């Protein structure tokens, strides 16, 4: 539970289709923080289809304090061939700027860690921007270890289409 809150003040709950506007709000704030707002093309209809449609691609939890959404985590199942176990990949974690330092981010990660253990996952992992030292320090304080020697690769747009057409 976050610092100086009671059980009745704070909760983490699974998002529903009705939360798409809130999810988009947090995605937009995160993109602005990461200086990537120009890359956001998500909208509430796309979120509803991909998160709450017939084959959801990810899951979302919302952190609420005094019945107000203060943060979210969006994650999905991945798989480790080396462990022969599923894992949880945290795509996005965001806490409202005014609510940081109060334990909400830790509560969200603790929630995901418990979920990973309950689902018999071998890992909980995520990426962090190299310049985001506050986040790096926060993650290390929780025991997370950076994966030195690994580089994220990505295909998007024309490169993805071209490879698919090859």
LINGI-V894972 format. One record per residue. N is the residue number from 1. OMEGA is omega in degrees with one decimal (999 if undefined). D_FIRST is the distance of its C-alpha to the first C-alpha in Angstrom with 2 decimals. Layout:
BEGIN
N OMEGA D_FIRST
N OMEGA D_FIRST
END
This chain:
BEGIN
1 179.5 0.00
2 -179.7 3.81
3 172.1 6.62
4 175.3 8.49
5 174.9 6.99
6 178.6 7.75
7 -177.7 7.37
8 -180.0 10.51
9 -170.5 9.70
10 172.3 7.31
11 171.2 8.37
12 -177.6 9.77
13 174.8 13.38
14 177.6 16.59
15 175.2 18.86
16 179.4 22.24
17 179.5 25.59
18 180.0 25.09
19 -174.5 22.34
20 178.7 24.91
21 177.3 25.48
22 178.6 21.80
23 178.7 21.72
24 177.1 24.98
25 -179.9 23.72
26 177.0 20.92
27 -179.7 23.54
28 177.9 25.92
29 177.8 23.62
30 179.5 22.80
31 177.1 26.56
32 178.6 27.42
33 -178.4 25.12
34 -179.5 26.73
35 -178.2 30.14
36 -176.9 30.79
37 -179.8 30.91
38 -178.7 34.53
39 -176.5 33.50
40 173.7 31.45
41 178.7 33.63
42 171.5 30.97
43 -174.7 31.29
44 178.4 29.76
45 178.1 32.60
46 178.0 32.14
47 179.4 28.40
48 -178.0 29.14
49 -173.6 31.82
50 -179.9 30.05
51 -173.8 26.55
52 179.2 27.59
53 -177.8 31.28
54 179.6 33.17
55 -178.0 31.91
56 -178.8 28.46
57 -178.0 28.23
58 176.5 24.46
59 -179.6 21.23
60 168.3 18.63
61 -179.6 15.10
62 173.2 14.06
63 179.9 10.78
64 175.3 11.39
65 -176.5 10.62
66 177.0 13.10
67 175.7 14.92
68 176.8 15.65
69 -178.9 15.18
70 -179.8 13.68
71 178.9 13.81
72 171.2 15.00
73 177.0 15.86
74 -172.6 19.37
75 177.2 20.44
76 179.4 23.34
77 169.3 24.86
78 -175.8 27.20
79 175.1 29.34
80 176.3 30.35
81 -179.8 33.97
82 179.4 33.77
83 -171.6 31.10
84 -180.0 32.39
85 171.8 28.84
86 174.5 26.79
87 173.5 23.96
88 174.9 21.44
89 178.4 22.38
90 -179.2 19.89
91 -178.1 22.27
92 170.9 20.15
93 -179.4 16.76
94 173.7 16.60
95 177.9 14.49
96 -176.9 16.60
97 -177.7 18.23
98 -177.3 17.41
99 -179.1 13.61
100 179.4 13.73
101 -177.7 12.70
102 177.3 9.59
103 -178.1 7.16
104 177.6 7.69
105 177.5 10.25
106 179.4 8.58
107 177.9 6.03
108 179.0 9.47
109 176.4 11.32
110 177.0 9.36
111 -180.0 10.01
112 177.6 13.55
113 177.6 14.06
114 177.6 13.43
115 178.9 15.74
116 178.6 18.22
117 -179.8 18.45
118 179.9 18.92
119 179.6 21.58
120 178.0 23.28
121 177.9 22.99
122 -174.9 24.29
123 163.3 22.51
124 -176.3 19.81
125 -177.9 21.58
126 175.9 22.02
127 176.0 24.29
128 178.3 23.83
129 -177.0 26.62
130 -176.0 28.53
131 -174.3 28.42
132 -175.7 24.68
133 176.9 24.15
134 179.0 20.80
135 179.1 19.39
136 179.3 21.41
137 178.9 20.15
138 -178.5 16.46
139 178.6 17.22
140 179.2 19.32
141 178.9 16.70
142 -179.8 14.77
143 178.7 18.12
144 179.4 19.57
145 176.0 23.34
146 -178.5 25.60
147 178.6 28.38
148 177.9 31.43
149 179.0 34.64
150 176.5 33.31
151 177.0 34.16
152 175.9 32.81
153 -176.6 35.78
154 169.2 36.03
155 175.8 38.78
156 172.8 38.70
157 -176.1 41.33
158 179.9 44.91
159 177.2 44.10
160 179.8 42.23
161 -179.3 45.00
162 179.5 47.71
163 179.0 46.36
164 -178.0 45.93
165 -175.9 49.55
166 999 50.90
END
